[in-house]
């Protein structure tokens, strides 16, 4: 990222910082995925395993569950943003 | 996130592989725990009954298939989200 018109060299992000950033992002996605798997399993399956494959209802439930989870993720993210900004003047950028 | 150059990508790939191994072990231990809790409740013997064995097999298979399905849905939803974000810029 460089700041045009200000002259001077752009601040360099070190390799270590880049890798840490990438790792943090990967960890976040992995955590979200694992939580998603556990949540949707809890919500869509019951414990009497009559067969090993997914029933039609279970599959449908899972698909919908994932979709809603993503929407919930966005909703909660937006709430966090607005709560975080409620102490400042003006609205946040969307 | 800043883009990684080729060398950094290679280094990152090693980190990713380590994480994948850890994640696999985590999956395994969690799955055993889950299926044991759901399927094994008869302690009149110290051996698994055939009913329990069947249950364990089904439990594991179902969970792994579920996990696979979530994976593909996750990719789809993620792609949708990216497209939406790009569209709104």
Backbone of each chain as ProteinMPNN parsed JSONL, in Angstrom:
{"seq_chain_A": "XXXXXXXXXXXXXXXXXXXXXXXXXXXXXXXXXXXXXXXXXXXXXXXXXXXXXXXXXXXXXXXXXXXXXXXXXXXXXXXXXXXXXXXXXXXXXX", "coords_chain_A": {"N_chain_A": [[0.855, -1.185, 0.0], [0.689, 2.16, -0.905], [1.221, 5.66, -0.397], [0.097, 7.965, -2.369], [1.554, 10.877, -3.654], [2.679, 11.729, -1.326], [5.267, 11.202, -1.305], [8.408, 9.535, -0.625], [9.213, 6.18, 0.472], [6.964, 3.39, 0.183], [5.438, 1.918, 3.075], [6.924, -1.075, 4.097], [5.613, -4.277, 4.437], [6.667, -6.845, 6.443], [7.849, -10.151, 5.583], [7.36, -11.921, 7.626], [5.235, -10.723, 8.956], [3.325, -10.794, 6.965], [2.943, -13.536, 6.649], [2.016, -14.203, 9.195], [-0.368, -12.791, 9.155], [-1.727, -14.084, 7.069], [-1.905, -16.6, 8.194], [-3.497, -16.111, 10.427], [-5.86, -15.431, 9.182], [-6.467, -17.832, 7.89], [-6.807, -19.49, 10.12], [-9.069, -18.35, 11.236], [-11.016, -18.874, 9.293], [-10.926, -21.667, 9.293], [-11.757, -22.221, 11.927], [-14.361, -21.169, 11.813], [-15.46, -22.893, 9.899], [-15.29, -25.411, 11.211], [-16.94, -24.954, 13.421], [-19.296, -24.543, 12.106], [-19.767, -27.065, 10.921], [-20.164, -28.598, 13.269], [-22.357, -27.23, 14.504], [-24.415, -27.439, 12.545], [-24.631, -30.153, 12.38], [-25.59, -30.777, 14.885], [-28.044, -29.527, 14.715], [-29.394, -30.739, 12.594], [-29.353, -33.493, 12.621], [-30.483, -36.529, 14.114], [-29.907, -38.857, 16.828], [-30.388, -41.532, 16.324], [-28.974, -43.615, 14.304], [-29.979, -44.717, 11.451], [-29.014, -45.337, 9.033], [-26.001, -45.077, 6.984], [-25.722, -43.196, 4.974], [-26.675, -39.836, 3.966], [-29.956, -38.733, 4.565], [-32.636, -37.44, 2.493], [-33.934, -35.323, 3.752], [-32.086, -34.623, 5.726], [-29.955, -33.773, 4.133], [-31.076, -31.566, 2.855], [-31.62, -29.96, 5.046], [-29.015, -29.475, 5.948], [-27.919, -27.994, 3.792], [-29.494, -25.686, 3.882], [-28.914, -24.869, 6.421], [-26.192, -24.148, 6.278], [-26.334, -21.994, 4.529], [-27.88, -20.186, 6.031], [-26.195, -19.84, 8.179], [-24.081, -18.417, 7.08], [-25.427, -16.056, 6.426], [-26.152, -15.259, 8.988], [-23.646, -14.779, 9.993], [-22.876, -12.481, 8.584], [-24.878, -10.708, 9.48], [-24.372, -10.564, 12.276], [-21.821, -9.56, 12.183], [-22.308, -7.033, 11.101], [-23.844, -5.952, 13.189], [-21.926, -5.843, 15.187], [-20.245, -3.958, 14.098], [-21.906, -1.663, 14.092], [-22.487, -1.343, 16.799], [-19.937, -0.872, 17.687], [-19.501, 1.576, 16.581], [-21.279, 3.276, 17.713], [-20.582, 5.138, 19.532], [-19.543, 7.229, 18.166], [-19.726, 10.188, 15.992], [-21.99, 10.526, 13.231], [-22.7, 8.112, 10.597], [-21.477, 4.783, 9.993], [-19.329, 3.726, 7.29], [-20.707, 1.88, 4.628]], "CA_chain_A": [[0.0, 0.0, 0.0], [1.53, 3.356, -0.907], [0.453, 6.904, -0.227], [0.475, 8.774, -3.515], [1.693, 12.32, -3.455], [3.376, 12.079, -0.092], [6.693, 10.933, -1.481], [8.989, 8.55, 0.288], [8.944, 4.787, 0.13], [5.78, 2.805, 0.805], [5.844, 1.092, 4.222], [7.037, -2.484, 3.73], [5.137, -5.259, 5.405], [7.667, -7.906, 6.402], [7.382, -11.491, 5.262], [6.823, -12.542, 8.829], [3.924, -10.142, 9.211], [2.398, -11.289, 5.947], [2.625, -14.936, 6.955], [1.175, -14.21, 10.39], [-1.677, -12.327, 8.717], [-2.354, -15.152, 6.299], [-2.202, -17.685, 9.124], [-4.64, -15.691, 11.239], [-7.044, -15.518, 8.34], [-6.741, -19.258, 7.703], [-7.329, -19.999, 11.39], [-10.434, -17.854, 11.402], [-11.872, -19.628, 8.38], [-10.972, -23.051, 9.784], [-12.62, -22.226, 13.112], [-15.733, -20.985, 11.354], [-15.888, -24.124, 9.24], [-15.49, -26.467, 12.206], [-18.133, -24.622, 14.189], [-20.416, -24.75, 11.184], [-20.004, -28.506, 10.845], [-20.736, -29.047, 14.544], [-23.684, -26.639, 14.691], [-25.41, -27.995, 11.627], [-24.85, -31.554, 12.738], [-26.45, -30.757, 16.068], [-29.398, -29.083, 14.369], [-30.028, -31.451, 11.485], [-29.303, -34.949, 12.721], [-30.736, -37.113, 15.429], [-28.886, -39.813, 17.204], [-30.598, -42.922, 15.921], [-28.379, -43.727, 12.982], [-30.61, -45.849, 10.778], [-28.194, -45.664, 7.867], [-24.775, -44.285, 6.942], [-25.778, -42.068, 4.033], [-27.538, -38.739, 4.371], [-31.312, -38.759, 4.018], [-32.966, -36.231, 1.731], [-34.225, -34.257, 4.712], [-30.838, -34.203, 6.365], [-29.184, -33.012, 3.144], [-31.756, -30.281, 2.669], [-31.399, -29.209, 6.275], [-27.612, -29.034, 5.966], [-27.729, -26.922, 2.811], [-30.142, -24.476, 4.405], [-28.183, -24.486, 7.63], [-24.969, -23.449, 5.878], [-26.724, -20.713, 3.964], [-28.29, -19.304, 7.132], [-25.027, -19.545, 9.0], [-23.375, -17.335, 6.401], [-26.211, -14.831, 6.611], [-26.028, -14.877, 10.396], [-22.29, -14.257, 10.118], [-22.916, -11.106, 8.093], [-25.722, -9.934, 10.4], [-23.663, -10.334, 13.534], [-20.714, -8.676, 11.848], [-22.87, -5.688, 10.983], [-24.203, -5.5, 14.538], [-20.689, -5.504, 15.89], [-19.774, -2.695, 13.539], [-22.72, -0.519, 14.523], [-22.272, -1.155, 18.228], [-18.612, -0.283, 17.828], [-19.473, 2.953, 16.122], [-22.363, 4.062, 18.3], [-20.038, 6.227, 20.343], [-18.987, 8.285, 17.316], [-20.692, 10.966, 15.2], [-22.195, 10.067, 11.861], [-22.842, 6.677, 10.382], [-20.304, 4.098, 9.454], [-19.38, 3.482, 5.843], [-21.164, 0.514, 4.335]], "C_chain_A": [[0.886, 1.228, 0.0], [0.643, 4.592, -0.827], [0.876, 7.879, -1.299], [0.542, 10.238, -3.128], [2.433, 12.692, -2.19], [4.875, 11.835, -0.211], [7.182, 9.892, -0.51], [8.577, 7.142, -0.107], [7.664, 4.325, 0.822], [6.232, 1.954, 1.994], [5.848, -0.385, 3.806], [6.455, -3.345, 4.837], [6.084, -6.444, 5.321], [7.014, -9.239, 6.055], [6.714, -12.128, 6.469], [5.417, -12.031, 9.131], [2.886, -10.665, 8.218], [1.966, -12.703, 6.259], [1.725, -15.03, 8.173], [-0.249, -13.804, 10.032], [-2.434, -13.41, 7.975], [-2.766, -16.297, 7.212], [-3.427, -17.345, 9.972], [-5.937, -15.823, 10.449], [-7.453, -16.979, 8.138], [-7.354, -19.858, 8.968], [-8.778, -19.587, 11.594], [-11.399, -18.647, 10.534], [-12.024, -21.069, 8.848], [-11.891, -23.165, 10.991], [-14.074, -22.107, 12.703], [-16.256, -22.27, 10.732], [-16.192, -25.222, 10.254], [-16.733, -26.21, 13.054], [-19.394, -24.861, 13.367], [-20.77, -26.229, 11.088], [-20.691, -28.996, 12.12], [-22.152, -28.523, 14.75], [-24.724, -27.319, 13.822], [-25.635, -29.488, 11.881], [-25.803, -31.654, 13.917], [-27.897, -30.445, 15.684], [-30.114, -29.981, 13.374], [-30.082, -32.971, 11.645], [-29.794, -35.403, 14.08], [-29.891, -38.365, 15.619], [-29.181, -41.261, 16.847], [-30.152, -43.082, 14.471], [-28.945, -44.947, 12.265], [-29.848, -46.254, 9.521], [-26.969, -44.75, 7.852], [-24.854, -43.111, 5.996], [-26.74, -41.016, 4.555], [-28.92, -38.921, 3.762], [-31.563, -37.453, 3.278], [-33.203, -35.058, 2.672], [-32.973, -33.718, 5.367], [-30.033, -33.336, 5.404], [-29.755, -31.62, 2.955], [-31.49, -29.37, 3.857], [-29.976, -28.653, 6.308], [-27.387, -27.865, 5.01], [-28.295, -25.605, 3.334], [-29.403, -23.938, 5.611], [-26.936, -23.683, 7.271], [-25.289, -22.065, 5.345], [-27.096, -19.731, 5.065], [-27.122, -18.917, 8.016], [-24.237, -18.388, 8.405], [-24.111, -16.014, 6.582], [-26.088, -14.331, 8.042], [-24.667, -14.236, 10.647], [-22.245, -12.787, 9.711], [-23.709, -10.213, 9.054], [-24.985, -9.566, 11.672], [-22.486, -9.395, 13.305], [-21.172, -7.234, 11.744], [-23.247, -5.115, 12.345], [-22.975, -5.064, 15.305], [-20.161, -4.168, 15.406], [-20.567, -1.53, 14.083], [-22.601, -0.282, 16.025], [-20.933, -0.478, 18.457], [-18.588, 1.181, 17.471], [-20.468, 3.844, 16.832], [-21.833, 5.184, 19.179], [-19.556, 7.392, 19.505], [-20.09, 9.036, 16.594], [-20.884, 10.294, 13.844], [-22.253, 8.561, 11.728], [-21.582, 6.103, 9.808], [-20.449, 3.937, 7.958], [-19.845, 2.069, 5.593], [-20.542, 0.051, 3.035]], "O_chain_A": [[1.773, 1.329, 0.848], [-0.543, 4.548, -1.156], [1.899, 8.55, -1.163], [-0.293, 10.756, -2.386], [2.782, 13.857, -1.999], [5.65, 12.212, 0.668], [6.425, 9.423, 0.34], [7.684, 6.955, -0.935], [7.322, 4.803, 1.904], [7.293, 1.333, 1.936], [4.877, -0.874, 3.227], [6.764, -3.167, 6.015], [6.287, -6.995, 4.239], [5.807, -9.428, 6.21], [5.671, -12.774, 6.368], [4.529, -12.796, 9.51], [1.739, -10.939, 8.572], [0.788, -13.045, 6.155], [0.788, -15.827, 8.201], [-1.215, -14.383, 10.528], [-3.622, -13.632, 8.21], [-3.829, -16.892, 7.039], [-4.286, -18.196, 10.204], [-6.963, -16.262, 10.968], [-8.635, -17.319, 8.206], [-8.304, -20.638, 8.896], [-9.604, -20.371, 12.063], [-12.472, -19.044, 10.988], [-13.12, -21.628, 8.807], [-12.705, -24.086, 11.078], [-14.925, -22.854, 13.186], [-17.38, -22.686, 11.015], [-17.227, -25.884, 10.169], [-17.485, -27.134, 13.365], [-20.415, -25.321, 13.877], [-21.942, -26.598, 11.165], [-21.683, -29.722, 12.056], [-23.047, -29.279, 15.128], [-25.783, -27.725, 14.301], [-26.718, -30.011, 11.618], [-26.699, -32.497, 13.946], [-28.841, -31.009, 16.237], [-31.344, -29.974, 13.325], [-30.777, -33.654, 10.892], [-29.549, -34.738, 15.087], [-29.251, -38.856, 14.689], [-28.332, -42.131, 17.038], [-30.872, -42.723, 13.54], [-28.462, -46.065, 12.442], [-30.01, -47.362, 9.009], [-26.9, -43.776, 8.602], [-24.14, -42.124, 6.176], [-27.521, -41.272, 5.47], [-29.043, -39.229, 2.577], [-30.809, -36.489, 3.414], [-32.737, -33.945, 2.428], [-32.817, -32.509, 5.542], [-29.494, -32.299, 5.792], [-29.026, -30.63, 2.901], [-31.182, -28.188, 3.707], [-29.767, -27.492, 6.658], [-26.75, -26.874, 5.365], [-27.659, -24.555, 3.241], [-29.277, -22.729, 5.803], [-26.656, -22.657, 7.89], [-24.611, -21.088, 5.663], [-26.675, -18.575, 5.037], [-27.066, -17.804, 8.538], [-23.782, -17.496, 9.12], [-23.498, -14.983, 6.857], [-25.939, -13.133, 8.282], [-24.548, -13.279, 11.412], [-21.654, -11.956, 10.401], [-23.277, -9.113, 9.397], [-24.975, -8.409, 12.091], [-22.195, -8.537, 14.138], [-20.507, -6.323, 12.238], [-23.001, -3.942, 12.625], [-22.983, -4.041, 15.989], [-19.69, -3.348, 16.193], [-19.994, -0.52, 14.491], [-22.614, 0.865, 16.473], [-20.809, 0.391, 19.321], [-17.768, 1.944, 17.98], [-20.502, 5.05, 16.584], [-22.584, 6.094, 19.532], [-19.195, 8.437, 20.047], [-21.241, 8.599, 16.572], [-20.006, 9.567, 13.379], [-21.892, 7.829, 12.649], [-20.745, 6.796, 9.23], [-21.554, 4.002, 7.419], [-19.416, 1.146, 6.284], [-20.79, -1.073, 2.598]]}, "seq_chain_B": "XXXXXXXXXXXXXXXXXXXXXXXXXXXXXXXXXXXXXXXXXXXXXXXXXXXXXXXXXXXXXXXXXXXXXXXXXXXXXXXXXXXXXXXXX", "coords_chain_B": {"N_chain_B": [[-5.777, -8.479, 3.148], [-2.359, -8.74, 2.569], [-0.785, -9.623, -0.506], [0.931, -12.708, -0.964], [4.237, -13.324, -2.02], [5.875, -15.598, -4.329], [7.814, -17.123, -2.921], [7.007, -16.726, -0.324], [4.53, -17.889, -0.449], [5.224, -20.54, -0.729], [6.367, -21.017, 1.744], [4.188, -20.571, 3.326], [2.587, -22.645, 2.52], [3.741, -24.816, 3.807], [3.024, -24.289, 6.422], [0.273, -24.521, 6.129], [0.036, -27.246, 5.519], [0.836, -28.43, 7.922], [-1.186, -27.562, 9.596], [-3.335, -28.848, 8.39], [-2.792, -31.487, 9.013], [-3.026, -31.418, 11.821], [-5.679, -30.724, 11.972], [-6.902, -32.935, 10.874], [-6.327, -34.887, 12.805], [-7.733, -33.839, 14.904], [-10.312, -34.025, 13.887], [-10.605, -36.797, 13.832], [-10.382, -37.596, 16.586], [-12.519, -36.169, 17.694], [-14.627, -37.318, 16.315], [-14.607, -39.987, 17.159], [-15.268, -39.59, 19.845], [-17.789, -38.398, 19.609], [-19.327, -40.426, 18.313], [-19.027, -42.524, 20.065], [-20.335, -41.499, 22.33], [-22.928, -41.264, 21.308], [-23.577, -43.871, 20.577], [-22.688, -45.945, 22.274], [-23.769, -47.391, 25.044], [-24.19, -49.491, 26.667], [-23.138, -51.272, 29.217], [-23.026, -53.889, 30.11], [-21.293, -55.648, 29.275], [-17.795, -55.943, 28.372], [-17.227, -55.79, 25.777], [-17.922, -54.468, 22.536], [-21.263, -54.534, 21.4], [-22.962, -56.062, 18.595], [-24.895, -54.422, 17.648], [-24.034, -51.968, 18.62], [-21.654, -51.725, 17.2], [-22.574, -51.533, 14.549], [-23.987, -49.167, 14.783], [-21.882, -47.396, 15.37], [-20.428, -47.5, 12.96], [-22.302, -46.42, 11.141], [-22.731, -43.936, 12.259], [-20.197, -42.722, 12.032], [-19.838, -42.742, 9.25], [-22.016, -41.18, 8.42], [-21.449, -38.733, 9.647], [-19.061, -37.985, 8.398], [-19.85, -37.765, 5.74], [-21.651, -35.737, 6.023], [-19.925, -33.675, 6.806], [-18.453, -33.403, 4.492], [-20.424, -32.486, 2.728], [-21.089, -30.042, 3.925], [-18.683, -28.806, 3.443], [-18.679, -28.461, 0.616], [-20.924, -26.84, 0.299], [-20.101, -24.688, 1.784], [-18.015, -23.673, 0.216], [-19.523, -22.847, -1.967], [-21.255, -20.907, -0.841], [-19.382, -19.115, 0.082], [-18.262, -18.256, -2.277], [-20.478, -16.961, -3.386], [-20.735, -14.891, -1.56], [-18.332, -13.477, -1.983], [-18.766, -12.666, -4.609], [-20.971, -11.011, -4.265], [-19.826, -9.022, -2.675], [-17.962, -7.976, -4.403], [-19.627, -7.026, -6.342], [-20.894, -4.909, -5.093], [-19.081, -2.857, -4.999]], "CA_chain_B": [[-4.577, -9.292, 3.347], [-1.351, -8.505, 1.539], [-0.496, -10.807, -1.326], [2.2, -13.376, -0.685], [4.996, -13.638, -3.225], [6.009, -17.036, -4.545], [8.589, -17.746, -1.838], [6.163, -16.693, 0.87], [3.485, -18.88, -0.657], [5.79, -21.861, -0.449], [6.521, -21.111, 3.186], [2.835, -20.664, 3.866], [2.103, -23.986, 2.21], [4.204, -25.718, 4.877], [2.15, -24.01, 7.569], [-1.037, -25.084, 5.802], [0.099, -28.703, 5.643], [0.87, -28.764, 9.344], [-2.536, -27.334, 10.102], [-4.21, -29.891, 7.864], [-2.541, -32.69, 9.811], [-3.643, -31.195, 13.128], [-7.124, -30.716, 11.8], [-7.308, -34.313, 10.657], [-6.3, -35.583, 14.095], [-8.843, -33.289, 15.672], [-11.52, -34.628, 13.322], [-10.637, -38.192, 14.259], [-10.69, -37.733, 18.016], [-13.881, -35.687, 17.921], [-15.571, -38.272, 15.746], [-14.665, -41.127, 18.08], [-15.986, -39.125, 21.015], [-19.188, -38.198, 19.24], [-20.009, -41.688, 18.029], [-19.059, -43.295, 21.309], [-21.407, -40.945, 23.158], [-24.239, -41.538, 20.72], [-23.851, -45.277, 20.266], [-22.243, -46.972, 23.231], [-24.345, -47.114, 26.36], [-24.505, -50.761, 27.31], [-21.927, -51.76, 29.869], [-23.187, -55.221, 30.694], [-20.14, -56.396, 28.768], [-16.689, -55.043, 28.024], [-17.053, -55.833, 24.328], [-18.98, -53.808, 21.775], [-22.286, -55.411, 20.82], [-23.015, -55.857, 17.141], [-25.743, -53.238, 17.472], [-23.179, -50.814, 18.846], [-20.719, -51.64, 16.075], [-23.331, -51.007, 13.404], [-24.262, -47.76, 15.071], [-20.632, -46.641, 15.227], [-20.132, -47.377, 11.53], [-23.242, -45.487, 10.519], [-22.466, -42.616, 12.84], [-18.986, -42.168, 11.43], [-20.091, -42.498, 7.83], [-22.94, -40.059, 8.298], [-20.792, -37.479, 10.005], [-18.07, -37.639, 7.385], [-20.591, -37.307, 4.563], [-22.172, -34.425, 6.411], [-18.803, -32.747, 6.776], [-18.15, -33.214, 3.075], [-21.477, -31.651, 2.171], [-20.877, -28.695, 4.457], [-17.529, -28.277, 2.723], [-19.03, -27.965, -0.724], [-21.836, -25.711, 0.488], [-19.264, -23.596, 2.289], [-17.354, -23.091, -0.945], [-20.549, -22.178, -2.768], [-21.69, -19.712, -0.119], [-18.245, -18.212, 0.131], [-18.165, -17.683, -3.619], [-21.601, -16.022, -3.481], [-20.41, -13.74, -0.728], [-17.292, -12.746, -2.696], [-19.391, -12.034, -5.783], [-21.791, -9.901, -3.758], [-18.944, -7.958, -2.204], [-17.362, -7.324, -5.57], [-20.7, -6.334, -7.056], [-21.323, -3.68, -4.42], [-17.996, -1.849, -4.988]], "C_chain_B": [[-3.603, -9.024, 2.216], [-1.09, -9.783, 0.768], [0.855, -11.39, -0.974], [2.927, -13.594, -1.997], [5.229, -15.15, -3.259], [6.713, -17.735, -3.383], [7.747, -17.814, -0.568], [5.042, -17.719, 0.762], [3.977, -20.273, -0.326], [5.928, -22.073, 1.048], [5.157, -21.3, 3.84], [2.263, -22.059, 3.654], [2.532, -24.988, 3.283], [3.342, -25.549, 6.114], [0.786, -24.653, 7.347], [-1.036, -26.588, 5.981], [0.116, -29.155, 7.099], [-0.521, -28.631, 9.954], [-3.506, -28.412, 9.623], [-4.042, -31.183, 8.645], [-3.207, -32.576, 11.171], [-5.154, -31.293, 13.039], [-7.647, -32.129, 11.601], [-7.354, -35.086, 11.976], [-7.447, -35.12, 14.977], [-10.163, -33.913, 15.21], [-11.69, -36.051, 13.85], [-11.047, -38.323, 15.725], [-12.104, -37.238, 18.339], [-14.923, -36.682, 17.438], [-15.725, -39.495, 16.654], [-15.522, -40.755, 19.287], [-17.483, -39.004, 20.735], [-19.91, -39.531, 19.09], [-20.044, -42.597, 19.26], [-20.214, -42.807, 22.184], [-22.788, -41.303, 22.631], [-24.578, -43.019, 20.682], [-23.573, -46.288, 21.382], [-22.737, -46.658, 24.629], [-24.654, -48.361, 27.164], [-23.25, -51.359, 27.918], [-22.149, -53.049, 30.645], [-22.048, -56.131, 30.232], [-19.005, -55.416, 28.494], [-16.382, -55.092, 26.532], [-18.208, -55.099, 23.653], [-19.979, -54.835, 21.268], [-22.335, -55.152, 19.32], [-23.899, -54.661, 16.808], [-24.908, -51.965, 17.602], [-22.201, -50.633, 17.693], [-21.389, -51.045, 14.848], [-23.573, -49.523, 13.581], [-23.019, -46.915, 14.862], [-20.283, -46.433, 13.759], [-21.016, -46.337, 10.859], [-22.981, -44.064, 10.972], [-21.28, -41.963, 12.154], [-19.218, -41.81, 9.975], [-20.966, -41.266, 7.637], [-22.252, -38.74, 8.594], [-19.801, -37.038, 8.932], [-18.749, -37.14, 6.106], [-21.185, -35.932, 4.815], [-21.092, -33.37, 6.283], [-18.409, -32.4, 5.344], [-19.155, -32.265, 2.428], [-21.343, -30.209, 2.649], [-19.718, -28.039, 3.716], [-17.898, -27.72, 1.371], [-20.008, -26.801, -0.642], [-21.085, -24.472, 0.933], [-18.587, -22.878, 1.123], [-18.335, -22.277, -1.772], [-20.971, -20.861, -2.129], [-20.597, -18.669, -0.085], [-18.092, -17.494, -1.203], [-19.259, -16.628, -3.816], [-21.289, -14.722, -2.753], [-19.375, -12.859, -1.419], [-17.89, -11.979, -3.867], [-20.226, -10.843, -5.36], [-20.926, -8.722, -3.373], [-18.344, -7.209, -3.379], [-18.406, -6.497, -6.284], [-21.06, -4.999, -6.427], [-20.259, -2.614, -4.434], [-18.154, -0.822, -6.083]], "O_chain_B": [[-3.973, -9.074, 1.043], [-1.163, -10.883, 1.315], [1.81, -10.658, -0.716], [2.316, -14.003, -2.985], [4.837, -15.877, -2.346], [6.278, -18.79, -2.919], [7.764, -18.806, 0.161], [4.654, -18.339, 1.752], [3.265, -21.081, 0.271], [5.648, -23.155, 1.564], [4.998, -22.082, 4.777], [1.543, -22.585, 4.503], [1.778, -25.899, 3.627], [2.974, -26.522, 6.771], [0.215, -25.254, 8.257], [-1.983, -27.154, 6.527], [-0.519, -30.147, 7.457], [-0.964, -29.481, 10.726], [-4.391, -28.836, 10.366], [-5.014, -31.891, 8.911], [-3.87, -33.507, 11.628], [-5.815, -31.865, 13.905], [-8.714, -32.478, 12.104], [-8.292, -35.841, 12.233], [-8.052, -35.91, 15.702], [-11.013, -34.279, 16.022], [-12.78, -36.45, 14.26], [-11.959, -39.081, 16.054], [-12.799, -37.83, 19.165], [-15.965, -36.866, 18.066], [-16.835, -39.974, 16.884], [-16.396, -41.518, 19.697], [-18.321, -39.45, 21.519], [-20.976, -39.738, 19.67], [-20.998, -43.35, 19.454], [-20.979, -43.613, 22.715], [-23.701, -41.606, 23.399], [-25.751, -43.385, 20.75], [-24.169, -47.364, 21.412], [-22.206, -45.782, 25.312], [-25.299, -48.298, 28.211], [-22.4, -51.893, 27.206], [-21.545, -53.274, 31.694], [-21.872, -57.237, 30.741], [-19.226, -54.209, 28.395], [-15.399, -54.51, 26.074], [-19.335, -55.11, 24.148], [-19.589, -55.887, 20.762], [-21.813, -54.148, 18.835], [-23.679, -53.973, 15.811], [-25.044, -51.024, 16.82], [-21.951, -49.509, 17.259], [-20.837, -50.163, 14.191], [-23.39, -48.729, 12.659], [-23.082, -45.847, 14.253], [-19.892, -45.338, 13.354], [-20.54, -45.485, 10.109], [-23.007, -43.121, 10.182], [-21.343, -40.804, 11.745], [-18.85, -40.728, 9.518], [-20.685, -40.417, 6.791], [-22.446, -37.753, 7.885], [-19.717, -35.855, 8.603], [-18.27, -36.201, 5.469], [-21.214, -35.078, 3.929], [-21.319, -32.3, 5.719], [-18.078, -31.256, 5.032], [-18.785, -31.36, 1.68], [-21.469, -29.271, 1.862], [-19.77, -26.85, 3.4], [-17.476, -26.621, 1.013], [-19.924, -25.869, -1.441], [-21.391, -23.355, 0.516], [-18.584, -21.649, 1.047], [-18.03, -21.171, -2.22], [-21.036, -19.828, -2.796], [-20.862, -17.473, -0.21], [-17.83, -16.292, -1.256], [-19.002, -15.545, -4.341], [-21.538, -13.624, -3.249], [-19.517, -11.636, -1.443], [-17.574, -10.811, -4.094], [-20.202, -9.795, -6.005], [-21.236, -7.574, -3.691], [-18.23, -5.983, -3.367], [-18.121, -5.404, -6.773], [-21.476, -4.07, -7.118], [-20.506, -1.525, -3.915], [-17.329, 0.084, -6.204]]}, "name": "protein", "num_of_chains": 2, "seq": "XXXXXXXXXXXXXXXXXXXXXXXXXXXXXXXXXXXXXXXXXXXXXXXXXXXXXXXXXXXXXXXXXXXXXXXXXXXXXXXXXXXXXXXXXXXXXXXXXXXXXXXXXXXXXXXXXXXXXXXXXXXXXXXXXXXXXXXXXXXXXXXXXXXXXXXXXXXXXXXXXXXXXXXXXXXXXXXXXXXXXXX"}
